Amino acid sequence: MRIPLGLPRSLRWQVVALLPGLLAIATVGSGCACKGVTAKSHVPPTPSSAVRAENVRFTNAAAKIDLAGTLTLPNSRGPHPAVVLITGSGPQDRDETVAGHKPFRVLADYLTSRGIAVLRYDDRGVGESTGDFDAATVHDFVSDTCAALEFLRTRRDIDHRRIGLLGHSEGGIVVPMAALEMPGKVAFLVLLASPGVTGEEILALQDAAEQQAKGTDSATIERGRRRKQQLFAVLKEEPDLEKAAGKLRDAMRAMELAPEEKAELERSGRSVDRMINAQIRFLNTQAMRVFLTNDPLASLSRVSVPVLALIGEKDLQVPPKENLPLIEAALAKGKGPRYSVRELPMLNHFFQTSETGLPRDYAKIKETMSPVALTAIGDWILREVNRSKR
């Protein structure tokens, strides 16, 4: 997701703290800016000789912006089936670069080596794309996704009947919405680490899962949950930004700090007011309001195309036990002909093999994306595009 999960400033799902330790708002974003993570350089595998890459640009006419990306194509004769990759939360480049890894580059090269063309692009306002990322909501990202799909439909080397959408994290919320906007033009959907609950619920699940993995006691976790509920209630009930800012400030000042929180604040050298003002700027946006109340199941239950949904067993940003059953139930009620919902053992939010699933370990893991995940995605897409070819 582009909030904390890609916070606001467009649903940027990163890990932030309201007073150090007082309010951790973990967001589901693939683009989470994880505290304590030191980025390392992880070199993606060299693309196969069966893959050729082309830099492309296309226009979102409705938003009056240009989006830049990379289209990887098989060297075999076309027209080829294709998939558009949609990034997670936060301002992401076309490779979804995070913690020294480039998961979308690895995924694109893998899928194209198996005969599937792949389009990935810089988010609006990122890299070579124009536009204002910070002013965007999930609806703007849906609009960008539709523009990417329409671009592929102009290409003679792409089979227009076999184009799908793949979204990671918040991107998994975007792709069903885009499919509903473009009926008959989307052949399949792939949801990677996508939530099945509202933004407010996923933030609570995220924080609890990460704190438990770190050994935080239940009383501290519950205190953080109540604090977040109090602040989110202000955002949902007060649409006026200026009035909401005042109510948020009053609520935060009334929160009593635990001894360890006071000590952490002293170590940081920051004042309480400075931290509160930073959090208000972060929370008090239209994007955050949309994120908190958006229900991904409303779209999933209406899609009429095949869907693959995968979440890693060790995913602490979108915990599988709480999300996969809801996703499966929504798809079962929907109009799609087929769906597959799977939990992949020992994989984290980025589908790396992981013992802990903690965001602080993303950069430490040499693997960018597990072969188990790559194979599961590739096999399923090939089955679907070959089925539709008959």
C-alpha positions in Angstrom: 0.0 0.0 0.0 1.4 3.6 -0.6 0.7 5.0 2.7 2.4 3.5 5.4 1.7 -0.2 4.1 3.5 2.5 -0.6 1.7 6.9 4.4 -0.1 9.4 3.2 1.5 11.5 1.2 -0.5 8.9 -0.7 -0.9 5.9 1.5 2.7 5.5 2.1 2.9 2.3 4.2 6.2 2.9 5.9 7.1 2.5 9.5 6.9 5.7 11.5 6.7 6.6 15.1 4.6 9.4 16.6 6.8 10.1 19.6 9.5 7.6 19.5 7.7 4.4 20.6 4.4 6.2 21.3 2.6 5.5 18.1 4.1 3.2 15.5 2.1 3.4 12.4 3.3 0.5 10.3 2.1 0.7 6.8 1.8 -2.0 4.3 3.9 -0.6 1.6 6.3 -2.4 -0.4 8.1 0.9 -0.3 8.3 0.9 3.5 11.1 3.1 4.8 12.1 0.7 7.5 13.9 2.1 10.5 17.1 0.2 11.4 17.5 -1.1 7.9 20.8 -0.5 6.1 20.5 -0.8 2.4 22.9 -3.1 0.7 23.6 -3.6 -3.0 21.9 -6.8 -4.3 22.7 -7.3 -8.0 19.7 -8.8 -9.8 20.4 -11.8 -12.1 21.4 -11.0 -15.6 18.4 -11.2 -18.0 18.3 -14.2 -20.3 19.2 -13.7 -23.9 15.6 -14.6 -24.6 14.6 -11.2 -23.1 14.8 -7.8 -24.7 14.1 -4.5 -22.9 12.6 -1.4 -24.3 12.3 2.0 -22.5 8.8 3.4 -23.1 6.6 6.4 -22.3 2.8 6.6 -22.2 0.3 9.3 -21.2 -2.5 9.4 -18.6 -4.6 11.9 -20.5 -7.1 12.3 -17.7 -4.3 13.3 -15.3 -2.2 15.1 -17.9 0.9 13.3 -16.9 3.5 11.1 -18.7 4.6 7.8 -17.2 8.0 6.2 -18.0 8.8 2.6 -17.8 10.4 -0.5 -19.2 8.7 -3.1 -21.4 10.5 -6.5 -21.5 9.6 -8.7 -24.4 10.5 -12.3 -25.3 12.7 -12.6 -28.4 10.2 -15.1 -29.8 7.6 -14.2 -32.3 4.5 -12.3 -30.9 2.0 -11.2 -30.2 2.8 -12.0 -26.6 0.6 -12.3 -23.5 1.5 -9.5 -21.1 1.2 -8.3 -17.5 1.5 -4.9 -15.9 3.3 -4.6 -12.6 1.8 -2.2 -10.0 4.0 -1.2 -7.1 3.2 -1.1 -3.4 3.1 1.8 -1.1 5.4 4.8 -1.1 6.9 6.6 -4.1 8.3 3.6 -6.1 10.5 3.4 -9.2 9.8 0.8 -11.9 11.9 -1.8 -10.2 10.1 -1.3 -6.8 13.6 -0.7 -5.4 13.7 -1.3 -1.6 16.4 -2.1 0.9 18.9 -2.6 -2.0 16.7 -5.0 -3.8 14.9 -4.6 -7.2 12.0 -7.2 -6.9 10.1 -6.0 -10.0 13.2 -6.2 -12.2 13.8 -9.8 -11.1 10.1 -10.7 -11.5 9.9 -9.0 -15.0 13.0 -10.8 -16.3 11.8 -14.1 -14.9 8.3 -13.8 -16.5 9.6 -12.6 -19.8 12.1 -15.5 -20.0 9.0 -17.7 -19.8 7.3 -15.9 -22.7 5.3 -13.2 -21.0 5.8 -9.5 -21.8 6.0 -7.3 -18.8 5.4 -3.6 -18.4 6.7 -1.9 -15.2 6.9 1.9 -14.7 7.9 4.7 -12.3 5.1 5.9 -10.1 3.8 9.4 -11.0 6.3 12.0 -9.7 9.1 9.4 -9.4 12.1 8.8 -11.7 11.2 9.8 -15.3 7.4 10.0 -14.7 5.7 13.4 -14.3 3.0 14.3 -11.8 2.7 14.8 -8.1 2.9 11.6 -6.0 2.2 13.3 -2.7 -1.1 14.6 -3.9 -2.3 11.3 -5.2 -4.8 8.8 -3.7 -5.5 5.2 -4.6 -7.9 6.4 -7.2 -5.1 8.2 -9.0 -3.0 5.0 -9.0 -6.0 3.2 -10.6 -6.1 5.8 -13.3 -2.4 5.3 -14.0 -2.9 1.6 -14.2 -5.6 2.0 -16.7 -3.3 4.2 -18.8 -0.6 1.5 -18.7 -3.1 -1.1 -19.9 -4.3 1.1 -22.7 -0.7 1.6 -23.8 -0.1 -2.1 -24.1 -3.3 -2.4 -26.2 -1.8 -0.1 -28.8 1.1 -2.5 -29.4 1.0 -5.0 -32.2 3.5 -7.3 -30.4 1.1 -7.7 -27.5 -2.0 -10.0 -27.5 -4.7 -7.7 -26.4 -6.9 -10.6 -25.2 -4.3 -11.8 -22.8 -3.1 -8.8 -20.7 -3.2 -9.1 -16.9 -2.5 -6.9 -13.9 -0.2 -7.8 -11.0 -0.1 -5.7 -7.8 2.2 -6.0 -4.8 0.9 -4.8 -1.4 -1.1 -1.6 -2.0 -0.8 -2.4 -5.7 -3.0 -5.4 -5.0 -5.8 -3.0 -3.9 -5.3 -1.0 -7.1 -5.6 -3.8 -9.7 -9.1 -5.1 -8.9 -10.3 -1.5 -9.0 -8.6 -1.0 -12.3 -10.2 -4.2 -13.7 -13.6 -3.0 -12.8 -12.9 0.3 -14.6 -11.9 -1.5 -17.8 -14.4 -4.4 -18.2 -13.4 -6.9 -20.9 -9.8 -5.6 -21.2 -8.2 -7.4 -18.2 -7.5 -11.1 -18.6 -6.4 -12.0 -15.1 -5.2 -10.5 -11.8 -2.3 -11.4 -9.5 -2.3 -10.1 -5.9 1.0 -10.4 -4.0 0.9 -9.6 -0.3 -2.4 -7.7 -0.8 -4.6 -7.0 2.2 -8.1 -8.2 2.7 -9.1 -5.7 5.3 -9.5 -1.9 5.5 -6.5 0.3 5.9 -7.2 1.0 9.6 -7.4 -2.8 10.3 -4.2 -3.6 8.3 -2.3 -1.0 10.3 -3.4 -2.6 13.6 -2.5 -6.1 12.3 0.8 -4.9 11.0 1.8 -3.2 14.2 0.7 -6.1 16.4 2.5 -8.7 14.3 5.8 -6.8 14.2 5.7 -5.9 17.9 5.0 -9.6 18.8 7.9 -10.7 16.6 10.2 -8.3 18.5 9.0 -9.6 21.8 6.9 -6.6 22.9 4.5 -7.3 25.7 0.8 -7.4 25.1 0.0 -4.4 27.3 2.3 -2.1 25.2 0.8 -3.4 22.0 -2.7 -2.8 23.2 -1.8 0.8 24.4 -0.5 1.5 20.9 -3.7 0.1 19.3 -6.0 2.3 21.4 -3.9 5.4 20.6 -4.1 4.8 16.9 -7.9 4.2 17.1 -8.3 7.6 18.9 -6.3 9.4 16.2 -7.9 7.6 13.3 -11.4 8.4 14.7 -10.5 12.1 14.4 -9.5 11.7 10.7 -12.7 9.8 9.9 -15.0 12.1 11.7 -13.5 15.6 10.9 -13.2 16.4 7.2 -11.9 19.9 7.8 -8.1 19.7 7.7 -7.5 22.7 10.0 -10.0 21.5 12.7 -8.7 18.0 12.4 -5.1 19.2 13.0 -6.2 20.9 16.3 -8.1 17.8 17.5 -5.1 15.6 16.6 -2.7 17.9 18.5 -5.0 17.9 21.6 -5.3 14.1 21.5 -1.5 13.5 21.2 -0.7 16.0 24.0 -3.1 14.1 26.3 -1.4 10.8 25.7 0.7 9.9 28.7 4.1 8.6 27.9 5.4 5.4 29.5 8.9 5.6 31.1 10.6 3.8 28.2 8.9 6.3 25.8 10.2 9.3 27.8 13.7 7.8 27.8 13.5 7.3 24.0 12.3 10.8 23.5 15.2 12.2 25.5 17.7 10.1 23.6 16.4 11.4 20.3 16.9 15.0 21.4 13.5 16.0 19.9 10.8 17.9 21.6 7.3 16.5 22.0 5.8 19.4 19.9 8.2 18.8 17.1 7.3 15.1 16.9 3.5 15.9 17.1 3.7 18.4 14.3 5.5 15.9 12.1 2.9 13.3 12.7 0.0 15.7 12.0 1.6 16.6 8.7 1.9 12.9 8.0 -1.6 11.8 9.0 -3.9 14.8 8.2 -4.3 14.2 4.5 -7.1 13.2 2.1 -5.0 10.2 1.0 -4.9 8.9 4.6 -8.7 9.3 5.0 -9.3 7.3 1.8 -6.8 4.6 2.9 -8.3 4.1 6.4 -11.8 3.4 5.1 -11.1 1.7 1.7 -12.4 -1.9 1.7 -10.5 -4.1 -0.8 -13.1 -6.8 -0.6 -15.7 -4.6 -2.2 -13.7 -4.7 -5.5 -12.5 -8.3 -5.2 -16.1 -9.6 -4.8 -17.0 -8.0 -8.1 -14.2 -9.0 -10.4 -15.0 -11.4 -13.3 -11.6 -12.7 -14.2 -9.3 -15.4 -12.8 -7.3 -14.3 -9.7 -4.2 -15.5 -8.0 -3.6 -14.3 -4.4 -0.3 -15.1 -2.6 0.9 -14.1 0.9 4.1 -15.3 2.6 3.8 -17.2 5.9 6.3 -14.7 7.5 4.6 -11.5 6.2 4.3 -9.2 9.1 3.0 -6.3 7.0 0.0 -8.3 5.6 -0.4 -11.2 7.9 -1.7 -14.2 6.0 -3.9 -15.8 8.6 -6.0 -12.6 9.0 -6.1 -11.7 5.3 -6.2 -14.7 3.0 -9.4 -16.2 4.3 -11.2 -12.9 3.7 -9.8 -12.6 0.2 -10.8 -16.2 -0.6 -14.3 -15.6 0.8 -14.7 -12.5 -1.4 -13.5 -14.3 -4.5 -15.9 -17.2 -3.8 -18.8 -14.8 -3.8 -17.5 -13.1 -6.9 -18.1 -13.5 -10.6 -14.7 -14.8 -11.6 -14.4 -18.2 -13.2 -11.4 -19.4 -11.2 -9.2 -18.3 -8.3 -6.2 -19.6 -6.3 -5.4 -18.4 -2.8 -2.1 -19.6 -1.3 0.1 -19.0 1.7 3.8 -19.6 0.8 5.9 -21.1 3.6 8.8 -19.1 5.1 8.4 -16.0 2.8 8.1 -12.4 4.0 6.3 -9.4 2.6 8.7 -9.2 -0.4 8.6 -13.0 -0.9 12.2 -13.5 0.4 13.0 -16.6 2.4 13.0 -15.3 6.0 13.2 -16.6 9.5 11.6 -13.6 11.2 9.7 -11.6 8.5 10.8 -8.4 10.2 11.2 -5.4 7.9 14.7 -4.7 9.4 15.9 -8.0 7.8 14.9 -7.1 4.2 18.3 -5.6 3.4 20.2 -8.4 5.2 18.7 -11.1 3.0 20.7 -11.7 -0.2 17.7 -13.3 -2.0 15.5 -10.7 -3.8 12.6 -13.0 -4.5 12.3 -16.7 -3.7 12.3 -19.1 -6.7 9.2 -20.7 -5.0 7.3 -17.4 -5.4 8.6 -16.8 -8.9 7.6 -20.3 -10.1 4.1 -20.1 -8.4 3.4 -16.8 -10.2 4.8 -17.8 -13.6 3.2 -21.2 -13.6 -0.2 -19.8 -12.8 -0.1 -17.0 -15.4 1.0 -19.4 -18.1 -1.8 -21.7 -17.3 -4.3 -18.9 -17.6 -2.9 -17.3 -20.8 -2.7 -20.7 -22.4 -6.2 -21.5 -21.4 -7.5 -18.3 -23.0 -5.5 -19.0 -26.2 -7.5 -22.1 -27.0 
